[in-house]
Amino acid sequence: MNWKGLREYLFILLGVLLTALGLDMFLVPNKIAAGGVSGIATIVHYLAHVPVGVTMLAINIPLFLIGIRRLGMGFGVRSLFGTITLSVIIDLIARRVSIPTRDPLLASIYGGIIVGIGVGLVFRNKGTTGGTDLAAAIVNNYMKLSVGVVLFIIDASVIVAAGIVFKSAELALYALLTVFLTARVIDIVQEGFGYAKAALIISQKPDEVADVILQKLDRGVTALRGKGMYTRTERDVILSVVTRSEISTLKEMVHTVDPRAFVILTDVHEVLGEGFKRRF
């Protein structure tokens, strides 16, 4: 195994540790079953006093074996590594960590954020923690339902079941909040914050606009061939990516060159290449 592969496994392990901490410190002690296998394990833990990690492993191993049979080894050894280590670490540290809060709102927020960071790190390094992602892929293979629909059905069912078992609609609502936060944080970890903007500029003076961006902002510019469908006029559409701090300057410069320019700005979550991140 080369250094890159080893580094990815170390980050998967870090992600697993953070996920376990989020569950053991915030979610499980406060009966927040935020969907998925961990949510099922939380319900079982309070009904039958079975350790959360044991239940997760009992659910995940059959899913993994079915996945091998139906989907092949495409989801890889990293999925098995993440699945097993998460189940083991959850039970290893469950009695060794303190519980910072018994406020379910705080627990749902901080638990969702920490679990989101952890799972995001695992996903970013080409791993998974098994669970509902694998179940959704298997169901998709059998029934052709989209993965997103299957995940929604599973998470919603677990949250509703938790509300019934724990006899608390509030806990179900807190779990829903956790699911939302976890999903959002996973996206941020994988894609990054919207720290840059992509600008699409339609102007009567594309060459002058491109020159001012190249010379004064020192940013790359690409000309895309476009055609106005009303006027049937062909012209260049300028594409440039800038940082947030350069947006005001860009708009001012474009307005100076062509006050009638049409400018579209959109968030860019990650930029790889000259002037931004250099490592692919």
N, C-alpha and C positions, 0 to 999 in steps of 0.2 A: 504494500500500500504506500502510495506517495504522500508527501506532506499535505497536499491539498485534500486528499481523501481523509487523512487523519484529522485535519483541522475541521472538516465537515462533521465527522463523527463526534468530535469534542463539542461542537456547537449544538449538535442534536442532544448530547448528554446534558449540556447546560439548559437547553430548552425543556427537556424532560424534568430536570430538577426544579425549574421555575414553575412548571405546570403542577408538579406535585406540591410545591409550597403553597400555591394559590388554592389548591383543593384542601389541603390539610389545615391551613391556617384560617381560611375564610369561608369557603363554600360548604364543605362537609359538616363542620361543627355547628353551622347556622342553618342546616337543613335546606340549603339552596341547591336543588337538583336541576342544574342548567342544561338539560337535554343530554343526548348522547349516552355513551356507555358509562361515563362518570356519573351522570344523573341517575341511571338505573342502579349503579353500584351504591350510590348514596341512599336511595330508597331501601335497597336490600339490607344495607348496613343497619338502618334503624328498625327494620322489621324483624331481621333474623340475627343481628349482631355479628354479621360476617364482615371481616376486614374489606375495605373498599378495593384494595389492590387485588385481592384474591378473586373477588367477583369480576373485576375488569379482565383479569387474565382468563377466567373461566369462560367469559363471553368472547374475548378476542381470539383465543387460540382456535376454536372451531371456525370462526369467521376467516381466520388466516388460512386454515387448511382448505376450506371451501374455495377461498380466493385462489389458492394455488391450482386447484382442480379446474376451476371455471375460467380464470383470467390468466393463468400462467404466472411466472415469476417476475412479471413486468414491474410490480410494485416493490420488488427487491428485498434484499437482506436488511436494508435500513429500516424498513417498516417493522420487521420482526424485532430488530434491535430496539427501536423506539417503543414498541408495544410492551416488550418484556421488561425493559428497564423502568418504564413508567409505573407499571404494576408493582414492581419490587420496591422502588424508591418510595412510593406513596405509603406503603405499610411500614417501611423501615423508619421513616421520619415522623409518622403519625403521632407517636407518643413522646417525641423528642422536641417538638416545636410548641411554642406558646401560642395562644389564641389572642390576637390583639384586640378584638372587638366582638361583642355579642349583638351589636346593632346590625340587623339584616341589610339595611340600606348600604352602610359602609362596607359590609362584607361582600355584597353583590357587586359593588363598584370596584373595590380593590381586588377582589378575587377574579372578576372578569378581566381586569387589566393585566394582572400578573399571568393568568392562564393564557391570555391572548398573546402576550410577549413570548411566553414559552412555546406555545404551539406555532407561532409565527417563525421563531428561530428553527424549529424542527422542519417546517415546510420549506423555509428558505434554503435549507441545506439538504434538500431532496429526500427528506424522511417523512414518516407519518407516525402517529401514535395508534394506528389501527382504528377500532371503534366504528362510529357511524359512517365515516368516509368510505371504509372498506365495505360495510354493509350496503351502502347506497350503490357502490359500483357493482356489487353482486346482484342486487335487485334490478339495476339498470340492464344488466346482462340477460336476466330472465324475462323481465316485463317491459323493457324499453321505456320505462319512466325516466325522466331526466334526473340526474344526480341531485340537483337543487331541490326538486319537488320531494324526492325521497328523504333528504336531510330535513326538510321542513316538517314532513309528516312525523318522522321519528322524534325530532326535538319537541314538537308540539305535543305529541302523545306522552312523552316522558314528563313534561312540565305539568300537563293536566293530571297525570297519575300522581305526581308529587303533591299537587294541591289537594287531591282526594285523600291520599294516605296520611298526609300531615294535617289534614282538616284546616287548611289555611289558604284562602285565595291570595292573601298578601304574599306568601312565600312563592306562589306560582308567578305572581307579577314581578317579584324581585328576581326570580330565575330568568324570566323573559328579558329583564334589563341586563342581566349578566350575559345572556346569549348575544344580545345586540353589541355590548361593549367588547366581548371577546372577538366577535367577527370583525368589528371595526379595527381593533388593535392588530389582529392578524394581518389585515390588509396594509396597515401602516408599516408593520415590520417587514413585510414582503416587498412593498412598493416604495416605501419612504414617504415622508411628508411632502405635501405639494410645495416644494421649495423653489420651483422654477415655473416659468410660464412660456408657453408656445404662442407666438404671434403670427397670425396670417394677415397679410396686408395687401389689399387690392387698391392700386393707385394708378393714376394717369402718368405718374413719373416713377416707374419701378426701378430704373437704373439709379436715379438720384437717391431714392429711399434706401436701396441696397448699399450704395456708397457711404451714406452717412452712418449706417449701422456698422459697416465694416471698419470705418475709420475712427469714429468717435466712441463706439461701444466695444469695438474689437471683438465682435461676435460673428459667428458664421452666418451666412445667408444662402438660402437655396431658392431658386426660381422654379415654380411649378407652372406648367402651362394650363391656363384656364380660359373659359369662354362664357361671357355673359349671355344667358339664354334669352333675355329680353332684347338686347341690342344686337346679339349675334356677333359681338366683337371679341376677338381673341386678345388676351394680354397675359403678362406674367403675374403670378401671385407670389408674393414674397413670404417665405417661411423662415423664422428665426426663433431660437430659444434663448431666453435671458433669465437672469435671477430676479427674485422679487424686488430687490433694491434697485434694479435697473428699469423697472416698468415705467415709472413716471418719466424718466429721461427718454425712454424709447417713444412714448406717446407724444412728448413735446417735440422731439426731433422730427417725427413723421408729420405732425401737424404743421411744423414750420416749412417743410418741403412741399407738402400737399395738404392743405386744409380740408380737402374733400375726400381724403383717403378713407377707406373702409377698413377698420382694424378689428380683428377678432382675437381675444385673449382667452386661453384655456389653461387649466392646471396641468403640470407635468410632474408626475410622482418620482420618476427616476430618469436621470440622463447619464449615459455612458459615452465618453468620448472627449475630444479636445475641449478644454475649458471647463469641464465638469469632472465626473469620476473617470479615471483612466483605466481602472481594472475591470475587466469583463468577468 
